[in-house]
Amino acid sequence: MGIARAAGRLDGSCGAGPILSYALIDVRHVAETGSTNADVMALAQAGAAEGLWLRADGQTAGRGRQGRAWESPVGNLYVSTLVRVRAGDPQAATLALVAAVALDEAVRMFAPNLDSGLPRRRESRVTKGSAPLPGFPPAREHGVGGEGDCLSIKWPNDLLIDGAKLTGILLERSGDAVVIGMGVNLAHHPETLDRPTTSLAAHGIAVQPAPFLDTLAEIFARWLSRWRSEGLVPIRARWIERAHPRGTALSARTGDGGVVDGLFDGLDEQGALILRLADGTRHVMHAGDVFLI
């Protein structure tokens, strides 16, 4: 496992915020592995420092949330990074929000024509031909080059284009080591999931994994620094800004098999999902699968 690129210390600003200093970024690459998350966790247990990124061209045992298999054809981004949780850091679980806003910003760097918010519904060729998946509304039609398409974050950490899944994020922790795995459908997207999926290539956007990761690693370092220095407030604000609008109808599946339907009403101060139910009450979710309806 060789080091492909080791970036030095970075300094930059985020909007009108202060100049921030970031830790060393150590990017490594392998042609194929079982799981980048498993490899980075092993490196963490061997003493690897925060800022390590491991990218694989392909995975033979890629995993998503709740143990789901993650298809890994060559051409997409499969990467994991290591964060060492420190005393005084926000809750480690909120690193999922940090990863989501960093991915959102990185995608927009390569696809600036992607809009925010939910579009009007039209028939789509995003997944499964022209037939919508059972239990889901029709996906939305995409345009060449991303113009008119809508990129949004869905709780807890998916990026969607016109309601179809573009990225996935998986957090795993052991002691002070938090490994954040990220998959981005750059060139391909699976046709066999229980939800609509898409890729940047399906929207006429050509991106190679290596330059995408170079951009993502620097953006993530900036947001991680803000997470540590300012807390969850700026991350939560950006997440809500980039999410589907308040009032969006959602269906949440809880860990015990229950289903809660409601309208998106933002995030609480700890990053949990708030749903407004039909009777006007608010339901707070800390874990579960969420679908647009």
C-alpha positions in Angstrom: 0.0 0.0 0.0 1.9 3.0 -1.2 1.4 6.7 -0.5 0.1 8.4 -3.7 0.1 11.9 -2.3 0.9 13.5 1.0 -0.4 17.0 1.1 1.4 19.5 3.5 -0.2 21.8 5.9 -3.1 23.7 4.5 -4.5 27.2 5.3 -7.7 28.6 3.9 -10.9 30.3 4.7 -14.6 29.3 4.6 -16.7 32.2 3.3 -16.3 35.1 5.6 -14.9 32.9 8.5 -11.4 33.0 9.9 -8.3 31.7 8.4 -7.9 28.1 9.7 -5.0 25.7 9.9 -5.6 22.0 9.0 -3.7 18.8 9.9 -1.6 16.9 7.4 -3.5 15.2 4.7 -2.1 11.7 3.8 -3.8 10.3 0.7 -3.1 6.6 -0.2 -4.3 4.5 -3.0 -4.7 0.8 -3.8 -6.1 -0.9 -6.9 -8.4 -3.2 -5.0 -9.2 -4.1 -1.4 -12.0 -5.8 0.6 -13.2 -2.6 2.3 -11.4 0.8 2.7 -13.2 1.2 6.1 -11.8 -2.1 7.4 -8.3 -1.1 6.1 -8.3 2.3 7.7 -9.6 0.9 11.0 -6.7 -1.5 11.0 -4.3 1.3 10.3 -5.9 3.4 13.1 -5.4 0.5 15.5 -1.8 0.4 14.4 -1.3 4.1 15.3 -2.1 5.9 12.1 -2.7 9.7 12.5 -5.8 11.7 11.7 -5.9 12.9 8.1 -5.2 9.5 6.5 -7.3 8.9 3.4 -7.4 5.5 1.6 -8.9 5.3 -1.9 -9.4 2.0 -3.8 -10.3 1.6 -7.4 -12.5 -1.3 -6.4 -13.8 -3.1 -3.4 -14.7 -6.7 -3.0 -16.5 -6.4 0.3 -17.8 -2.8 0.3 -20.4 -2.0 3.0 -23.1 0.6 3.4 -25.2 1.6 6.4 -26.9 -1.3 8.3 -24.6 -3.9 6.7 -25.8 -3.4 3.2 -23.5 -4.4 0.4 -22.0 -1.5 -1.6 -21.4 -2.3 -5.3 -17.9 -1.1 -6.3 -17.2 -1.0 -10.0 -14.1 0.8 -11.2 -14.7 4.5 -12.0 -16.5 5.5 -8.8 -15.0 6.9 -5.6 -14.5 4.5 -2.7 -12.6 6.2 0.1 -12.2 6.2 3.9 -10.7 8.7 6.2 -9.6 8.7 9.8 -10.6 11.2 12.5 -9.2 11.0 16.0 -11.8 12.3 18.5 -10.5 14.7 21.1 -11.7 15.9 24.4 -14.1 18.8 23.8 -15.1 17.7 20.3 -18.8 17.6 19.4 -20.5 14.2 19.4 -18.6 11.8 17.1 -21.9 10.8 15.4 -22.2 14.4 14.0 -19.2 13.7 11.8 -21.7 12.3 9.4 -23.1 15.8 8.9 -19.5 17.1 8.4 -19.0 14.5 5.7 -22.3 15.3 4.1 -21.7 19.0 3.8 -18.1 18.4 2.5 -19.3 16.0 -0.1 -22.0 18.4 -1.2 -19.5 21.2 -1.6 -17.1 18.9 -3.5 -19.8 17.8 -5.9 -20.8 21.4 -6.6 -17.2 22.2 -7.4 -17.3 19.8 -10.3 -21.0 20.3 -11.1 -21.8 24.0 -10.5 -25.0 23.8 -12.5 -26.7 21.6 -9.9 -29.4 23.5 -8.1 -30.5 23.2 -4.5 -34.0 22.2 -3.4 -36.6 19.8 -4.8 -37.5 20.0 -8.5 -40.9 19.5 -10.1 -41.6 15.8 -10.8 -41.2 14.4 -14.3 -40.7 10.9 -15.7 -37.1 9.9 -15.5 -34.4 7.6 -16.9 -32.3 7.9 -13.8 -32.8 4.3 -12.6 -34.7 1.2 -13.7 -35.6 2.6 -17.1 -38.9 4.4 -17.1 -40.6 2.4 -14.4 -40.6 3.8 -10.9 -39.5 1.5 -8.1 -42.4 0.0 -6.0 -43.3 2.3 -3.1 -41.5 5.3 -4.6 -42.8 8.2 -6.7 -41.3 8.6 -10.1 -37.8 10.1 -10.1 -37.0 13.3 -11.9 -35.6 13.8 -15.4 -32.1 15.0 -15.6 -30.5 17.3 -18.1 -27.2 17.2 -19.9 -24.3 18.8 -17.9 -26.4 19.0 -14.7 -28.3 22.1 -15.7 -31.8 22.0 -14.0 -30.9 19.1 -11.8 -31.3 19.4 -8.1 -28.7 18.3 -5.6 -29.8 18.0 -2.0 -28.8 16.3 1.3 -31.2 13.8 2.8 -30.9 12.8 6.5 -28.7 11.5 7.8 -26.0 11.8 5.2 -27.1 10.9 1.6 -26.6 13.2 -1.3 -29.5 13.0 -3.9 -29.8 14.3 -7.4 -33.5 14.7 -8.2 -34.4 12.3 -5.4 -31.9 9.6 -6.6 -29.0 8.5 -4.4 -25.6 9.7 -5.5 -23.4 9.1 -2.4 -23.3 7.0 0.7 -21.5 7.6 4.1 -20.6 5.0 6.7 -19.2 5.9 10.2 -17.4 3.2 12.3 -15.7 3.9 15.7 -13.2 2.1 17.9 -11.9 4.1 20.9 -10.9 7.5 19.7 -10.7 6.4 16.1 -13.7 7.3 13.8 -13.4 6.0 10.3 -15.6 7.7 7.7 -16.3 5.8 4.5 -17.6 7.6 1.5 -18.8 6.3 -1.8 -19.7 8.5 -4.7 -21.3 7.3 -7.9 -19.1 9.2 -10.4 -19.2 6.9 -13.4 -21.7 4.2 -12.5 -24.8 3.6 -10.3 -26.4 0.3 -9.3 -29.8 -0.8 -10.7 -30.7 -3.2 -7.9 -31.2 -1.2 -4.8 -34.5 -0.6 -3.0 -34.4 3.1 -3.9 -33.6 5.3 -6.9 -29.9 5.8 -7.7 -27.9 7.9 -10.1 -24.4 9.0 -10.9 -22.7 12.2 -12.1 -22.0 10.5 -15.5 -25.8 9.9 -15.9 -26.1 13.7 -15.7 -23.4 14.4 -18.3 -20.7 15.2 -15.7 -17.3 13.5 -16.2 -15.2 13.3 -13.0 -12.2 11.1 -12.2 -11.9 9.7 -8.7 -8.4 11.1 -7.9 -9.0 14.8 -8.6 -12.4 14.5 -6.9 -10.7 13.1 -3.8 -8.0 15.8 -3.8 -10.8 18.4 -3.7 -12.9 16.5 -1.1 -10.0 16.0 1.3 -9.2 19.7 1.5 -12.9 20.7 1.9 -13.4 18.0 4.6 -10.4 19.3 6.5 -11.8 22.8 6.5 -15.2 21.7 7.8 -13.6 19.4 10.3 -11.6 22.4 11.7 -14.8 24.4 12.0 -16.6 21.5 13.7 -13.8 21.5 16.3 -13.5 25.3 16.7 -17.1 26.4 16.4 -19.1 23.3 17.3 -22.0 21.9 15.3 -23.7 25.2 14.7 -22.1 26.1 11.3 -22.3 22.5 10.1 -26.0 22.2 11.0 -26.7 25.5 9.3 -25.0 24.5 6.1 -26.7 21.0 6.2 -30.1 22.6 6.5 -29.3 25.1 3.7 -28.4 22.3 1.4 -31.2 19.8 2.4 -34.6 19.4 0.8 -36.9 22.2 1.9 -38.9 22.3 5.2 -42.2 20.7 4.6 -40.8 17.9 2.4 -42.8 14.7 3.0 -40.6 11.9 4.4 -41.1 8.3 5.5 -38.8 7.1 8.2 -38.2 3.4 9.0 -37.0 2.9 12.6 -34.7 0.2 13.8 -37.5 -1.9 15.3 -39.3 -2.0 12.0 -41.8 0.8 12.6 -42.6 3.5 10.1 -43.1 7.2 10.8 -44.4 9.5 8.1 -44.2 13.3 8.5 -42.9 16.6 7.1 -39.2 17.6 7.4 -38.9 20.3 10.1 -35.2 20.7 10.3 -32.6 19.3 12.7 -32.3 19.6 16.5 -29.2 21.0 18.1 -27.6 17.6 18.1 -28.3 16.9 14.5 -31.3 14.6 14.9 -34.1 14.7 12.4 -37.3 16.5 13.3 -40.5 15.4 11.6 -43.8 17.3 11.9 -46.5 14.7 12.2 -50.1 14.9 10.9 -51.4 15.7 14.4 -49.0 18.7 14.6 -46.6 17.1 17.1 -42.9 16.8 16.4 -41.1 13.5 16.3 -37.2 13.5 16.8 -35.3 10.7 15.1 -31.7 9.8 16.1 -31.4 6.8 13.8 -33.2 5.1 11.0 -33.7 5.1 7.2 -35.5 8.0 5.6 -37.2 8.1 2.2 -38.7 11.0 0.2 -42.4 10.4 -0.5 
